[in-house]
Amino acid sequence: MGGADQIPGACIAMLATPIHTDRRTLGVLAVDCVNPGASRLFVDDLHLVMIVATLMGVDVAAPAQRMRGAR
């Protein structure tokens, strides 16, 4: 559970996307999203989480790719 589960009566959404690199799944990036109005669309939030997960995968893969290029 994240920090958002500590808010009594709040409507909470969980956004999650896999972190990929080199055709492998490294893990999942998950974010609690407090939605007080309960009518909000999360498409933009999900796109942001997906972008961050992609950057995390690239960052993890970068040292291995540099090592392969140095040989």
Buried (B, 14 or more C-beta within 10 A) or exposed (E): EEEBEEEEEEBBBEBEBEBBBEEEEBEEBEBBBBBEEEEBEBEEBBEEBBEBBBEBBEEBBEEEEEEEEEE
